[in-house]
Amino acid sequence: MKKNKTFAIIGGGPGGLTLARLLQLKGVDVKVYERDFNQEVRVQGATLDLHQESGLKALCAAGLMDEFYANFRPGAGKLRVVDKDAIIKMDWDEEEGQEENRPEIDRGPLRNILLNSLAPGTVVWDSQYLSMVPYGNQWKISFKNGSSATADIVIAVDGANSRVRPLITAITPVYSGVTIVEGNVYHADKNAARLQKLLGGGKIFALGEGKSLILSAKGDGSISFYTGCKVEESWLQDSGVDFSDKSAVFDWFKTEFGSWNEIWQELFQGDEFFFVPRPQYHFPTDQQWTSLPNLTMIGDAAHRMPPYTGEGVNIAMLDALELSECLTNETFPTIAEAIAYFEKQMLSRASASTQSALASTEMLHSDDGLERLIQLFDDFSEPVKKDFAEPLKK
């Protein structure tokens, strides 16, 4: 099926790069079209915990486990659950061996591992997708910079707001009821010293009043964070907050989280800042579509969901593994049949993951979310848990 065929992957995130690596190992002619200007663009977002049955399984198939373990962050999976006053309610410490089941790695190092595994010239940078039209038996892809490319098979890995997806299905996402504001604190030792100490190199889940605040320490000395609030779908437009203006975002935070301990205001210290509002959508758990013969999608483009289970990147990488196996498996007479089989399995997996993500979203933003989260951890017996009721020392 793959002989004399060209493959185009739209999107150079973990899912797209994993797919490219796996296809190249099978001798496939593949290009990745990525909107970032070059490899040096700063990668935002929290650390990623890769799971044995998905993300790590894909990396193993890609032959990149040595590189992964040379770059992962031991101890980054430690988790503290605190209330809105930063009083520690529970510590979650991983036992020996537990950490290896879901080791953590920063997004930047993971991206570099995958990029460095590809043949030179595989990634075509500064190629933001604009449109795509049939071109004989191929697709002609146009990019914002004025360039274009053709390919026999296209795989969309262009994220939750995929612009390729409408060519596959008209199914639209559903608002979850929660909107996140993502941010980053650079040079946290200086700008957020108390929060950095409270993190201890791991993660914090702070819950209260139906809101969430999730922090993650990163290997570069920064802290990534996500606020979560139950607001109307139109909040982003109605709020009038200018997310390119730190003082405007800070004013919103001081109002929305006004009853929370002032320690959380350290998130807005320092001159560098990064804020992105993210209304959380999901696709229907029963979504189906008629497969196309030479176009498919994986990751958030196919099955976006709230991030509260940590499955997003793992599912995308598992999608990449399963799709690569289908596309290079000679038991399928045609590419069309390979894609149809893959999509059927993918949608079944995604349905279960979406239901789990929605349940977690509801739990974390309920009035008793703190108690329910602690009870959830209490239901597990392997990790070591410690209960605390001591105020944060300033």
C-alpha positions in Angstrom: 0.0 0.0 0.0 2.8 2.4 0.9 4.8 1.9 -2.3 5.3 5.1 -4.3 2.9 6.9 -1.9 3.7 10.3 -0.2 2.3 10.9 3.2 1.7 14.4 4.7 1.2 15.0 8.4 -0.4 18.3 9.4 1.0 19.2 12.8 4.3 18.6 14.6 3.2 17.9 18.1 4.0 14.6 19.9 1.4 12.7 18.0 2.4 13.9 14.6 6.2 13.5 15.2 5.6 10.0 16.7 3.7 9.0 13.6 6.4 10.3 11.3 9.1 8.4 13.1 7.1 5.1 13.0 6.2 5.5 9.4 9.9 6.3 8.5 10.9 3.1 10.2 8.7 1.3 7.8 10.2 3.0 4.8 7.3 5.5 4.2 7.9 8.8 2.4 6.5 11.3 4.9 6.6 15.0 5.5 5.5 16.9 8.6 4.1 20.4 8.1 4.4 22.5 11.3 3.3 26.1 11.8 6.1 26.9 14.3 8.8 29.0 12.7 11.6 26.6 13.7 12.6 24.0 16.2 13.8 26.7 18.7 10.3 28.0 19.4 9.6 27.8 23.2 7.3 24.9 24.0 4.7 25.8 26.6 2.5 23.5 28.7 2.9 21.2 31.8 5.0 18.2 32.1 3.7 15.0 30.5 3.3 11.6 32.3 3.7 8.9 29.7 1.8 5.6 30.3 3.1 2.1 29.7 0.1 1.1 27.7 0.1 4.1 25.3 2.8 6.8 25.2 5.6 4.6 26.3 4.4 1.8 24.1 4.7 4.1 21.1 8.1 5.3 22.1 9.3 1.8 22.5 8.1 0.9 19.0 9.9 4.0 17.8 13.1 2.8 19.3 13.5 5.8 21.5 13.4 4.5 25.1 17.1 5.2 25.8 16.7 8.8 24.7 13.5 9.1 26.8 15.2 7.8 30.0 18.1 10.1 29.4 15.7 13.1 29.5 12.8 12.2 31.8 12.4 13.8 35.2 12.5 11.4 38.2 10.3 12.6 41.0 8.2 15.0 38.8 5.1 12.8 39.4 4.9 13.7 43.1 1.5 15.3 43.8 0.2 17.5 46.5 -3.5 18.2 47.0 -4.2 21.5 48.8 -7.1 23.7 49.6 -7.6 27.3 48.5 -5.5 28.5 51.5 -2.6 26.3 50.4 -3.0 24.0 53.3 -1.7 20.6 52.4 -4.4 18.0 52.6 -2.6 15.0 51.0 0.8 14.0 49.6 1.0 11.4 46.9 4.5 9.8 46.8 5.3 7.1 44.3 6.7 3.9 45.6 9.8 2.4 44.0 8.8 1.1 40.6 5.6 3.0 40.5 7.3 6.0 38.9 8.5 3.9 36.0 4.9 3.1 35.1 4.1 6.8 34.4 7.4 8.7 34.1 7.3 12.4 33.5 9.0 14.4 30.8 8.8 18.1 29.8 7.2 18.8 26.5 10.3 20.5 25.0 12.7 17.5 25.6 10.1 15.1 24.3 9.7 17.1 21.2 13.4 17.2 20.6 13.8 13.5 21.0 11.2 12.9 18.3 12.6 15.6 16.0 16.1 14.3 16.3 14.9 10.8 15.4 13.6 11.9 12.0 15.4 12.1 8.7 16.8 15.5 7.9 14.2 17.7 6.1 11.2 15.7 7.4 9.7 18.7 9.2 8.8 21.6 7.0 8.7 24.6 9.4 6.7 27.8 9.1 3.9 25.9 7.3 0.6 26.9 8.9 -2.2 25.0 7.3 -4.6 27.2 5.3 -6.7 24.9 3.1 -6.7 21.6 1.2 -8.5 20.5 -2.0 -8.5 17.2 -4.0 -5.9 17.2 -6.7 -6.5 14.2 -8.9 -6.1 11.2 -6.6 -4.0 13.4 -4.2 -4.5 16.3 -2.0 -3.1 19.8 -2.6 -2.3 21.6 0.6 -1.9 25.3 0.9 -0.1 27.1 3.7 -0.3 30.6 5.1 3.2 31.5 3.9 2.1 31.1 0.3 3.7 27.7 -0.3 1.8 24.5 -1.2 2.4 20.7 -1.3 0.8 17.6 -2.6 0.4 14.2 -1.0 -1.3 10.9 -1.6 -2.4 10.5 2.0 -2.9 13.2 4.6 -3.1 12.7 8.4 -4.4 15.7 10.5 -2.7 16.1 13.8 -3.4 19.8 14.1 -4.9 19.8 17.6 -8.2 20.5 19.3 -9.1 23.3 16.8 -8.2 21.3 13.8 -8.9 23.1 10.5 -8.6 19.8 8.6 -11.2 17.9 10.6 -14.2 19.6 8.7 -13.1 17.8 5.6 -13.7 14.5 7.4 -16.8 15.1 9.5 -19.3 17.9 10.3 -19.5 16.8 13.9 -18.9 19.8 16.2 -17.6 19.9 19.8 -19.6 20.3 22.9 -18.7 22.8 25.7 -17.8 21.1 28.9 -18.9 24.0 31.2 -15.3 24.8 32.3 -12.8 27.3 30.9 -9.1 27.1 31.6 -6.6 29.9 31.7 -3.1 28.5 31.0 -0.1 30.4 32.2 3.6 30.1 32.9 5.9 31.6 35.6 9.5 31.9 34.4 12.4 31.9 36.8 10.2 30.6 39.6 12.9 30.4 42.2 12.9 34.2 42.1 9.4 35.1 41.1 7.4 32.5 42.9 9.7 31.1 45.6 7.0 30.0 48.0 5.0 28.2 45.3 8.2 26.6 44.0 9.0 25.3 47.5 5.4 24.0 47.9 5.7 22.2 44.6 8.8 20.4 45.5 9.6 19.5 41.9 6.2 17.9 41.4 2.6 18.9 40.9 -0.1 20.7 42.9 -3.9 20.3 42.7 -5.6 23.2 44.6 -9.4 22.9 44.8 -12.1 25.0 46.3 -15.4 26.8 45.6 -15.9 24.8 42.5 -12.6 26.0 41.0 -9.3 24.3 40.3 -5.7 25.5 40.1 -3.2 23.0 38.9 0.6 23.7 39.0 3.5 21.8 37.5 7.2 22.3 38.1 9.3 22.1 35.0 12.9 21.2 34.5 13.8 24.7 33.1 13.0 26.3 36.5 9.5 27.5 35.4 6.0 26.7 36.7 3.1 26.0 34.4 -0.4 26.5 35.7 -4.0 26.1 34.7 -6.9 27.7 36.3 -10.3 26.0 35.9 -13.6 27.8 36.4 -17.2 26.9 35.6 -18.4 29.7 33.4 -20.7 30.2 30.4 -19.5 29.2 27.0 -19.5 32.9 26.0 -17.3 34.0 28.9 -14.2 34.5 26.8 -16.0 37.1 24.7 -18.1 38.6 27.5 -15.3 39.0 30.1 -13.4 41.6 28.2 -10.1 40.3 29.6 -7.1 41.1 27.4 -4.9 38.0 27.8 -2.0 39.8 26.2 -2.0 42.2 29.2 -0.6 40.8 32.4 -2.2 43.4 34.6 -5.6 42.7 33.1 -5.3 38.9 33.7 -4.0 39.6 37.2 -7.0 41.8 37.9 -9.4 39.0 36.7 -7.5 36.5 38.9 -7.7 38.6 42.0 -11.5 38.9 41.5 -12.2 35.3 40.5 -9.9 33.8 43.1 -10.4 36.7 45.6 -11.0 34.5 48.6 -8.0 32.3 47.9 -4.7 32.7 49.9 -2.5 35.5 48.5 0.3 33.0 47.8 -1.4 32.1 44.5 -0.8 35.7 43.3 2.9 34.8 42.9 1.8 33.2 39.6 1.7 36.7 38.2 5.2 37.9 39.3 8.0 38.5 36.9 8.3 40.4 33.7 7.9 37.5 31.3 4.4 36.0 31.0 2.3 33.6 29.0 -1.5 33.4 29.2 -3.9 31.5 27.0 -7.6 31.1 27.7 -8.9 27.6 26.7 -12.6 26.8 26.8 -12.8 23.1 27.3 -14.7 21.2 24.6 -15.2 17.6 23.9 -16.6 15.6 21.0 -19.7 13.5 21.5 -18.8 10.1 22.9 -20.8 8.4 20.2 -19.3 10.2 17.2 -19.0 8.3 14.0 -18.2 9.2 10.4 -17.7 7.5 7.0 -14.0 7.0 6.5 -12.3 8.6 3.6 -9.8 6.7 1.4 -6.8 9.0 1.8 -7.5 11.3 4.7 -7.7 10.7 8.5 -6.9 12.3 11.8 -5.5 11.4 15.2 -5.1 13.0 18.6 -7.1 16.1 19.7 -8.2 16.7 16.1 -10.1 13.4 16.3 -11.2 13.2 20.0 -10.6 16.4 21.9 -11.5 16.3 25.6 -10.7 18.1 28.9 -7.1 17.4 30.1 -7.9 16.3 33.7 -7.0 12.6 33.2 -3.6 13.2 31.6 -4.5 10.9 28.7 -4.4 13.5 25.8 -0.8 13.0 24.7 -0.8 9.3 25.5 -3.9 8.7 23.4 -2.4 10.7 20.5 0.8 8.7 20.6 -1.1 5.4 20.8 -3.2 6.6 17.8 0.1 7.2 16.0 1.3 3.7 16.7 -1.9 2.0 15.7 -2.3 4.0 12.5 1.3 3.4 11.5 0.7 -0.3 11.9 -2.5 -0.3 9.9 -1.0 1.8 7.1 2.0 -0.5 6.7 0.2 -3.8 7.3 -0.1 -5.8 4.1 -3.1 -7.7 5.3 -5.2 -4.6 4.3 -5.7 -4.6 0.5 -6.0 -0.8 0.4 -5.2 2.3 2.3 -8.9 3.0 2.5 -9.6 -0.3 4.4 -6.6 0.4 6.7 -7.9 3.8 7.6 -11.5 2.5 8.2 -10.2 -0.2 10.5 -8.0 2.2 12.4 -10.8 4.8 12.9 -13.2 2.2 14.2 -10.8 1.1 16.9 -9.7 4.7 17.7 -13.3 6.0 18.2 -14.1 3.1 20.5 -11.0 3.9 22.7 -11.7 7.7 22.5 -15.3 7.2 23.7 -14.2 5.6 27.0 -11.4 8.2 27.5 -13.8 11.1 26.9 -16.3 9.8 29.4 -13.5 9.4 32.0 -12.3 13.0 31.3 -15.8 14.4 31.7 -16.2 12.6 35.0 -12.9 14.0 36.2 -13.8 17.5 35.1 -17.1 17.4 36.9 -15.5 16.0 40.1 -12.7 18.6 40.3 -15.1 21.5 39.8 -17.8 20.4 42.2 -18.5 22.0 45.6 -16.9 19.0 47.3 -14.2 18.4 44.7 -11.4 18.5 47.3 -12.9 15.7 49.4 -13.8 13.6 46.3 -10.3 13.9 44.9 -8.8 12.8 48.2 -11.2 9.9 48.4 -10.2 8.9 44.9 -6.6 8.6 45.9 -7.6 6.7 49.0 -9.2 4.1 46.8 -5.7 3.2 45.5 -3.4 1.3 47.8 0.0 1.2 46.0 1.4 4.7 46.4 2.3 6.1 49.8 -0.2 8.8 51.1 0.2 11.2 53.9 -2.6 13.4 55.3 -1.8 16.9 56.5 -3.7 19.8 58.1 -0.9 22.3 58.6 -0.9 25.9 57.3 1.7 27.0 54.8 4.6 28.7 56.5 5.3 32.1 54.9 
